[in-house]
Amino acid sequence: MRPVRLWFPLPPTARALRSAIDAAVADDLWFDDIHGLPDWRRHMTFRLAEEIRRELRPRHR
């Protein structure tokens, strides 16, 4: 599998981010190896992407 790059013109909502990942990564691209099962990899991708999204969102002062 190769890296998948997602681009958004503005910071995405949680739903938009999840939809973009779903659209960009087909089910058969999640691989299985000694470091994790496909379902675990998918789950962690969504979790870590959401953590990054929250860290990068604009803060209102």
PDB file of N, CA, C and O in Angstrom:
ATOM      1  N   MET A   1       0.841  -1.178   0.000  1.00  0.00           N
ATOM      2  CA  MET A   1       0.000   0.000   0.000  1.00  0.00           C
ATOM      3  C   MET A   1       0.880   1.233   0.000  1.00  0.00           C
ATOM      4  O   MET A   1       1.960   1.247   0.590  1.00  0.00           O
ATOM      5  N   ARG A   2       0.416   2.238  -0.651  1.00  0.00           N
ATOM      6  CA  ARG A   2       1.146   3.493  -0.690  1.00  0.00           C
ATOM      7  C   ARG A   2       0.446   4.501   0.216  1.00  0.00           C
ATOM      8  O   ARG A   2      -0.718   4.310   0.568  1.00  0.00           O
ATOM      9  N   PRO A   3       1.131   5.556   0.590  1.00  0.00           N
ATOM     10  CA  PRO A   3       0.463   6.594   1.400  1.00  0.00           C
ATOM     11  C   PRO A   3      -0.692   7.220   0.611  1.00  0.00           C
ATOM     12  O   PRO A   3      -0.652   7.312  -0.615  1.00  0.00           O
ATOM     13  N   VAL A   4      -1.695   7.634   1.333  1.00  0.00           N
ATOM     14  CA  VAL A   4      -2.840   8.326   0.740  1.00  0.00           C
ATOM     15  C   VAL A   4      -2.829   9.749   1.264  1.00  0.00           C
ATOM     16  O   VAL A   4      -2.772   9.973   2.473  1.00  0.00           O
ATOM     17  N   ARG A   5      -2.883  10.715   0.351  1.00  0.00           N
ATOM     18  CA  ARG A   5      -2.864  12.125   0.746  1.00  0.00           C
ATOM     19  C   ARG A   5      -4.266  12.685   0.599  1.00  0.00           C
ATOM     20  O   ARG A   5      -4.896  12.540  -0.449  1.00  0.00           O
ATOM     21  N   LEU A   6      -4.748  13.322   1.647  1.00  0.00           N
ATOM     22  CA  LEU A   6      -6.050  13.985   1.611  1.00  0.00           C
ATOM     23  C   LEU A   6      -5.815  15.492   1.666  1.00  0.00           C
ATOM     24  O   LEU A   6      -4.922  15.962   2.370  1.00  0.00           O
ATOM     25  N   TRP A   7      -6.622  16.243   0.920  1.00  0.00           N
ATOM     26  CA  TRP A   7      -6.494  17.698   0.907  1.00  0.00           C
ATOM     27  C   TRP A   7      -7.878  18.302   1.081  1.00  0.00           C
ATOM     28  O   TRP A   7      -8.854  17.835   0.493  1.00  0.00           O
ATOM     29  N   PHE A   8      -7.949  19.343   1.895  1.00  0.00           N
ATOM     30  CA  PHE A   8      -9.194  20.041   2.143  1.00  0.00           C
ATOM     31  C   PHE A   8      -8.955  21.534   1.991  1.00  0.00           C
ATOM     32  O   PHE A   8      -7.940  22.034   2.474  1.00  0.00           O
ATOM     33  N   PRO A   9      -9.854  22.267   1.337  1.00  0.00           N
ATOM     34  CA  PRO A   9      -9.663  23.710   1.195  1.00  0.00           C
ATOM     35  C   PRO A   9      -9.796  24.445   2.532  1.00  0.00           C
ATOM     36  O   PRO A   9      -9.183  25.494   2.732  1.00  0.00           O
ATOM     37  N   LEU A  10     -10.587  23.896   3.429  1.00  0.00           N
ATOM     38  CA  LEU A  10     -10.767  24.425   4.779  1.00  0.00           C
ATOM     39  C   LEU A  10     -10.706  23.255   5.746  1.00  0.00           C
ATOM     40  O   LEU A  10     -10.886  22.110   5.332  1.00  0.00           O
ATOM     41  N   PRO A  11     -10.458  23.512   7.018  1.00  0.00           N
ATOM     42  CA  PRO A  11     -10.445  22.393   7.966  1.00  0.00           C
ATOM     43  C   PRO A  11     -11.762  21.618   7.898  1.00  0.00           C
ATOM     44  O   PRO A  11     -12.837  22.215   7.963  1.00  0.00           O
ATOM     45  N   PRO A  12     -11.685  20.303   7.766  1.00  0.00           N
ATOM     46  CA  PRO A  12     -12.900  19.504   7.618  1.00  0.00           C
ATOM     47  C   PRO A  12     -13.608  19.265   8.942  1.00  0.00           C
ATOM     48  O   PRO A  12     -13.015  19.363  10.017  1.00  0.00           O
ATOM     49  N   THR A  13     -14.875  18.954   8.836  1.00  0.00           N
ATOM     50  CA  THR A  13     -15.609  18.481  10.013  1.00  0.00           C
ATOM     51  C   THR A  13     -15.181  17.037  10.255  1.00  0.00           C
ATOM     52  O   THR A  13     -14.542  16.419   9.403  1.00  0.00           O
ATOM     53  N   ALA A  14     -15.531  16.518  11.395  1.00  0.00           N
ATOM     54  CA  ALA A  14     -15.221  15.112  11.692  1.00  0.00           C
ATOM     55  C   ALA A  14     -15.875  14.202  10.659  1.00  0.00           C
ATOM     56  O   ALA A  14     -15.255  13.243  10.198  1.00  0.00           O
ATOM     57  N   ARG A  15     -17.113  14.492  10.294  1.00  0.00           N
ATOM     58  CA  ARG A  15     -17.834  13.678   9.317  1.00  0.00           C
ATOM     59  C   ARG A  15     -17.168  13.755   7.943  1.00  0.00           C
ATOM     60  O   ARG A  15     -17.028  12.735   7.268  1.00  0.00           O
ATOM     61  N   ALA A  16     -16.756  14.953   7.524  1.00  0.00           N
ATOM     62  CA  ALA A  16     -16.108  15.115   6.212  1.00  0.00           C
ATOM     63  C   ALA A  16     -14.769  14.382   6.176  1.00  0.00           C
ATOM     64  O   ALA A  16     -14.416  13.779   5.163  1.00  0.00           O
ATOM     65  N   LEU A  17     -14.033  14.433   7.267  1.00  0.00           N
ATOM     66  CA  LEU A  17     -12.747  13.734   7.334  1.00  0.00           C
ATOM     67  C   LEU A  17     -12.957  12.225   7.220  1.00  0.00           C
ATOM     68  O   LEU A  17     -12.267  11.553   6.453  1.00  0.00           O
ATOM     69  N   ARG A  18     -13.888  11.710   7.967  1.00  0.00           N
ATOM     70  CA  ARG A  18     -14.168  10.272   7.940  1.00  0.00           C
ATOM     71  C   ARG A  18     -14.633   9.830   6.545  1.00  0.00           C
ATOM     72  O   ARG A  18     -14.220   8.780   6.053  1.00  0.00           O
ATOM     73  N   SER A  19     -15.487  10.629   5.920  1.00  0.00           N
ATOM     74  CA  SER A  19     -15.963  10.322   4.568  1.00  0.00           C
ATOM     75  C   SER A  19     -14.825  10.340   3.561  1.00  0.00           C
ATOM     76  O   SER A  19     -14.769   9.493   2.669  1.00  0.00           O
ATOM     77  N   ALA A  20     -13.919  11.300   3.699  1.00  0.00           N
ATOM     78  CA  ALA A  20     -12.785  11.392   2.776  1.00  0.00           C
ATOM     79  C   ALA A  20     -11.873  10.171   2.907  1.00  0.00           C
ATOM     80  O   ALA A  20     -11.388   9.645   1.905  1.00  0.00           O
ATOM     81  N   ILE A  21     -11.645   9.729   4.126  1.00  0.00           N
ATOM     82  CA  ILE A  21     -10.818   8.536   4.333  1.00  0.00           C
ATOM     83  C   ILE A  21     -11.514   7.317   3.737  1.00  0.00           C
ATOM     84  O   ILE A  21     -10.885   6.511   3.051  1.00  0.00           O
ATOM     85  N   ASP A  22     -12.803   7.185   3.997  1.00  0.00           N
ATOM     86  CA  ASP A  22     -13.564   6.058   3.434  1.00  0.00           C
ATOM     87  C   ASP A  22     -13.490   6.049   1.912  1.00  0.00           C
ATOM     88  O   ASP A  22     -13.333   4.989   1.305  1.00  0.00           O
ATOM     89  N   ALA A  23     -13.602   7.216   1.296  1.00  0.00           N
ATOM     90  CA  ALA A  23     -13.577   7.310  -0.167  1.00  0.00           C
ATOM     91  C   ALA A  23     -12.191   7.042  -0.746  1.00  0.00           C
ATOM     92  O   ALA A  23     -12.064   6.493  -1.841  1.00  0.00           O
ATOM     93  N   ALA A  24     -11.158   7.431  -0.012  1.00  0.00           N
ATOM     94  CA  ALA A  24      -9.789   7.320  -0.527  1.00  0.00           C
ATOM     95  C   ALA A  24      -9.171   5.936  -0.336  1.00  0.00           C
ATOM     96  O   ALA A  24      -8.288   5.536  -1.094  1.00  0.00           O
ATOM     97  N   VAL A  25      -9.637   5.209   0.678  1.00  0.00           N
ATOM     98  CA  VAL A  25      -9.009   3.919   0.999  1.00  0.00           C
ATOM     99  C   VAL A  25     -10.052   2.807   0.869  1.00  0.00           C
ATOM    100  O   VAL A  25     -10.937   2.664   1.712  1.00  0.00           O
ATOM    101  N   ALA A  26      -9.930   2.040  -0.185  1.00  0.00           N
ATOM    102  CA  ALA A  26     -10.843   0.918  -0.405  1.00  0.00           C
ATOM    103  C   ALA A  26     -10.618  -0.155   0.660  1.00  0.00           C
ATOM    104  O   ALA A  26      -9.526  -0.276   1.215  1.00  0.00           O
ATOM    105  N   ASP A  27     -11.651  -0.918   0.933  1.00  0.00           N
ATOM    106  CA  ASP A  27     -11.565  -1.960   1.963  1.00  0.00           C
ATOM    107  C   ASP A  27     -10.407  -2.931   1.732  1.00  0.00           C
ATOM    108  O   ASP A  27      -9.793  -3.400   2.690  1.00  0.00           O
ATOM    109  N   ASP A  28     -10.110  -3.231   0.483  1.00  0.00           N
ATOM    110  CA  ASP A  28      -9.036  -4.191   0.209  1.00  0.00           C
ATOM    111  C   ASP A  28      -7.639  -3.593   0.329  1.00  0.00           C
ATOM    112  O   ASP A  28      -6.651  -4.310   0.169  1.00  0.00           O
ATOM    113  N   LEU A  29      -7.533  -2.286   0.609  1.00  0.00           N
ATOM    114  CA  LEU A  29      -6.216  -1.669   0.804  1.00  0.00           C
ATOM    115  C   LEU A  29      -5.725  -1.749   2.246  1.00  0.00           C
ATOM    116  O   LEU A  29      -4.538  -1.556   2.508  1.00  0.00           O
ATOM    117  N   TRP A  30      -6.628  -2.031   3.180  1.00  0.00           N
ATOM    118  CA  TRP A  30      -6.195  -2.206   4.569  1.00  0.00           C
ATOM    119  C   TRP A  30      -5.524  -3.570   4.659  1.00  0.00           C
ATOM    120  O   TRP A  30      -6.162  -4.593   4.408  1.00  0.00           O
ATOM    121  N   PHE A  31      -4.253  -3.594   5.013  1.00  0.00           N
ATOM    122  CA  PHE A  31      -3.537  -4.861   4.979  1.00  0.00           C
ATOM    123  C   PHE A  31      -3.385  -5.486   6.351  1.00  0.00           C
ATOM    124  O   PHE A  31      -3.601  -4.846   7.380  1.00  0.00           O
ATOM    125  N   ASP A  32      -3.013  -6.727   6.334  1.00  0.00           N
ATOM    126  CA  ASP A  32      -2.889  -7.558   7.522  1.00  0.00           C
ATOM    127  C   ASP A  32      -1.436  -8.000   7.628  1.00  0.00           C
ATOM    128  O   ASP A  32      -0.891  -8.602   6.703  1.00  0.00           O
ATOM    129  N   ASP A  33      -0.816  -7.697   8.757  1.00  0.00           N
ATOM    130  CA  ASP A  33       0.530  -8.198   8.992  1.00  0.00           C
ATOM    131  C   ASP A  33       0.737  -8.374  10.488  1.00  0.00           C
ATOM    132  O   ASP A  33      -0.211  -8.264  11.266  1.00  0.00           O
ATOM    133  N   ILE A  34       1.938  -8.639  10.884  1.00  0.00           N
ATOM    134  CA  ILE A  34       2.236  -8.918  12.290  1.00  0.00           C
ATOM    135  C   ILE A  34       1.918  -7.729  13.207  1.00  0.00           C
ATOM    136  O   ILE A  34       1.733  -7.909  14.410  1.00  0.00           O
ATOM    137  N   HIS A  35       1.856  -6.520  12.643  1.00  0.00           N
ATOM    138  CA  HIS A  35       1.625  -5.323  13.449  1.00  0.00           C
ATOM    139  C   HIS A  35       0.149  -4.965  13.608  1.00  0.00           C
ATOM    140  O   HIS A  35      -0.181  -4.076  14.393  1.00  0.00           O
ATOM    141  N   GLY A  36      -0.737  -5.634  12.887  1.00  0.00           N
ATOM    142  CA  GLY A  36      -2.153  -5.336  13.069  1.00  0.00           C
ATOM    143  C   GLY A  36      -3.051  -5.887  11.989  1.00  0.00           C
ATOM    144  O   GLY A  36      -2.646  -6.072  10.842  1.00  0.00           O
ATOM    145  N   LEU A  37      -4.291  -6.145  12.391  1.00  0.00           N
ATOM    146  CA  LEU A  37      -5.317  -6.624  11.467  1.00  0.00           C
ATOM    147  C   LEU A  37      -5.920  -5.430  10.714  1.00  0.00           C
ATOM    148  O   LEU A  37      -5.843  -4.298  11.193  1.00  0.00           O
ATOM    149  N   PRO A  38      -6.512  -5.669   9.554  1.00  0.00           N
ATOM    150  CA  PRO A  38      -7.103  -4.574   8.773  1.00  0.00           C
ATOM    151  C   PRO A  38      -8.129  -3.746   9.559  1.00  0.00           C
ATOM    152  O   PRO A  38      -8.119  -2.518   9.473  1.00  0.00           O
ATOM    153  N   ASP A  39      -9.004  -4.392  10.315  1.00  0.00           N
ATOM    154  CA  ASP A  39     -10.008  -3.637  11.077  1.00  0.00           C
ATOM    155  C   ASP A  39      -9.355  -2.730  12.116  1.00  0.00           C
ATOM    156  O   ASP A  39      -9.811  -1.606  12.326  1.00  0.00           O
ATOM    157  N   TRP A  40      -8.309  -3.199  12.760  1.00  0.00           N
ATOM    158  CA  TRP A  40      -7.593  -2.394  13.744  1.00  0.00           C
ATOM    159  C   TRP A  40      -6.912  -1.216  13.063  1.00  0.00           C
ATOM    160  O   TRP A  40      -6.954  -0.098  13.576  1.00  0.00           O
ATOM    161  N   ARG A  41      -6.290  -1.450  11.920  1.00  0.00           N
ATOM    162  CA  ARG A  41      -5.621  -0.371  11.182  1.00  0.00           C
ATOM    163  C   ARG A  41      -6.620   0.703  10.759  1.00  0.00           C
ATOM    164  O   ARG A  41      -6.341   1.897  10.866  1.00  0.00           O
ATOM    165  N   ARG A  42      -7.777   0.272  10.282  1.00  0.00           N
ATOM    166  CA  ARG A  42      -8.813   1.227   9.869  1.00  0.00           C
ATOM    167  C   ARG A  42      -9.277   2.044  11.070  1.00  0.00           C
ATOM    168  O   ARG A  42      -9.370   3.269  10.999  1.00  0.00           O
ATOM    169  N   HIS A  43      -9.568   1.356  12.171  1.00  0.00           N
ATOM    170  CA  HIS A  43      -9.998   2.035  13.392  1.00  0.00           C
ATOM    171  C   HIS A  43      -8.964   3.062  13.848  1.00  0.00           C
ATOM    172  O   HIS A  43      -9.320   4.197  14.166  1.00  0.00           O
ATOM    173  N   MET A  44      -7.706   2.682  13.883  1.00  0.00           N
ATOM    174  CA  MET A  44      -6.656   3.590  14.341  1.00  0.00           C
ATOM    175  C   MET A  44      -6.457   4.753  13.372  1.00  0.00           C
ATOM    176  O   MET A  44      -6.129   5.860  13.799  1.00  0.00           O
ATOM    177  N   THR A  45      -6.647   4.522  12.094  1.00  0.00           N
ATOM    178  CA  THR A  45      -6.545   5.614  11.125  1.00  0.00           C
ATOM    179  C   THR A  45      -7.605   6.665  11.417  1.00  0.00           C
ATOM    180  O   THR A  45      -7.300   7.857  11.457  1.00  0.00           O
ATOM    181  N   PHE A  46      -8.842   6.239  11.622  1.00  0.00           N
ATOM    182  CA  PHE A  46      -9.901   7.196  11.947  1.00  0.00           C
ATOM    183  C   PHE A  46      -9.618   7.908  13.267  1.00  0.00           C
ATOM    184  O   PHE A  46      -9.802   9.121  13.377  1.00  0.00           O
ATOM    185  N   ARG A  47      -9.178   7.166  14.248  1.00  0.00           N
ATOM    186  CA  ARG A  47      -8.905   7.756  15.564  1.00  0.00           C
ATOM    187  C   ARG A  47      -7.786   8.788  15.498  1.00  0.00           C
ATOM    188  O   ARG A  47      -7.931   9.897  16.012  1.00  0.00           O
ATOM    189  N   LEU A  48      -6.673   8.428  14.869  1.00  0.00           N
ATOM    190  CA  LEU A  48      -5.543   9.345  14.797  1.00  0.00           C
ATOM    191  C   LEU A  48      -5.841  10.540  13.890  1.00  0.00           C
ATOM    192  O   LEU A  48      -5.402  11.656  14.170  1.00  0.00           O
ATOM    193  N   ALA A  49      -6.578  10.313  12.814  1.00  0.00           N
ATOM    194  CA  ALA A  49      -6.958  11.426  11.932  1.00  0.00           C
ATOM    195  C   ALA A  49      -7.818  12.433  12.691  1.00  0.00           C
ATOM    196  O   ALA A  49      -7.651  13.642  12.532  1.00  0.00           O
ATOM    197  N   GLU A  50      -8.732  11.937  13.510  1.00  0.00           N
ATOM    198  CA  GLU A  50      -9.576  12.840  14.301  1.00  0.00           C
ATOM    199  C   GLU A  50      -8.751  13.594  15.338  1.00  0.00           C
ATOM    200  O   GLU A  50      -8.999  14.777  15.572  1.00  0.00           O
ATOM    201  N   GLU A  51      -7.791  12.945  15.953  1.00  0.00           N
ATOM    202  CA  GLU A  51      -6.916  13.642  16.906  1.00  0.00           C
ATOM    203  C   GLU A  51      -6.153  14.766  16.209  1.00  0.00           C
ATOM    204  O   GLU A  51      -6.038  15.869  16.743  1.00  0.00           O
ATOM    205  N   ILE A  52      -5.638  14.484  15.025  1.00  0.00           N
ATOM    206  CA  ILE A  52      -4.903  15.498  14.262  1.00  0.00           C
ATOM    207  C   ILE A  52      -5.845  16.633  13.860  1.00  0.00           C
ATOM    208  O   ILE A  52      -5.493  17.807  13.974  1.00  0.00           O
ATOM    209  N   ARG A  53      -7.039  16.279  13.393  1.00  0.00           N
ATOM    210  CA  ARG A  53      -8.014  17.306  13.004  1.00  0.00           C
ATOM    211  C   ARG A  53      -8.301  18.250  14.166  1.00  0.00           C
ATOM    212  O   ARG A  53      -8.344  19.467  13.983  1.00  0.00           O
ATOM    213  N   ARG A  54      -8.495  17.702  15.339  1.00  0.00           N
ATOM    214  CA  ARG A  54      -8.774  18.535  16.517  1.00  0.00           C
ATOM    215  C   ARG A  54      -7.591  19.421  16.882  1.00  0.00           C
ATOM    216  O   ARG A  54      -7.776  20.573  17.273  1.00  0.00           O
ATOM    217  N   GLU A  55      -6.392  18.899  16.757  1.00  0.00           N
ATOM    218  CA  GLU A  55      -5.188  19.693  17.073  1.00  0.00           C
ATOM    219  C   GLU A  55      -5.014  20.854  16.101  1.00  0.00           C
ATOM    220  O   GLU A  55      -4.526  21.918  16.481  1.00  0.00           O
ATOM    221  N   LEU A  56      -5.408  20.653  14.856  1.00  0.00           N
ATOM    222  CA  LEU A  56      -5.177  21.673  13.816  1.00  0.00           C
ATOM    223  C   LEU A  56      -6.336  22.654  13.643  1.00  0.00           C
ATOM    224  O   LEU A  56      -6.194  23.642  12.922  1.00  0.00           O
ATOM    225  N   ARG A  57      -7.460  22.409  14.278  1.00  0.00           N
ATOM    226  CA  ARG A  57      -8.600  23.302  14.082  1.00  0.00           C
ATOM    227  C   ARG A  57      -8.295  24.674  14.682  1.00  0.00           C
ATOM    228  O   ARG A  57      -7.567  24.793  15.667  1.00  0.00           O
ATOM    229  N   PRO A  58      -8.865  25.695  14.067  1.00  0.00           N
ATOM    230  CA  PRO A  58      -8.629  27.062  14.577  1.00  0.00           C
ATOM    231  C   PRO A  58      -9.190  27.229  15.986  1.00  0.00           C
ATOM    232  O   PRO A  58     -10.251  26.698  16.314  1.00  0.00           O
ATOM    233  N   ARG A  59      -8.481  27.952  16.788  1.00  0.00           N
ATOM    234  CA  ARG A  59      -8.918  28.239  18.154  1.00  0.00           C
ATOM    235  C   ARG A  59      -9.506  29.648  18.192  1.00  0.00           C
ATOM    236  O   ARG A  59      -8.913  30.587  17.662  1.00  0.00           O
ATOM    237  N   HIS A  60     -10.656  29.787  18.810  1.00  0.00           N
ATOM    238  CA  HIS A  60     -11.276  31.103  18.960  1.00  0.00           C
ATOM    239  C   HIS A  60     -10.847  31.676  20.291  1.00  0.00           C
ATOM    240  O   HIS A  60     -10.882  30.998  21.318  1.00  0.00           O
ATOM    241  N   ARG A  61     -10.440  32.934  20.260  1.00  0.00           N
ATOM    242  CA  ARG A  61      -9.970  33.588  21.493  1.00  0.00           C
ATOM    243  C   ARG A  61     -10.985  34.544  22.032  1.00  0.00           C
ATOM    244  O   ARG A  61     -10.752  35.177  23.061  1.00  0.00           O
TER     245      ARG A  61
END
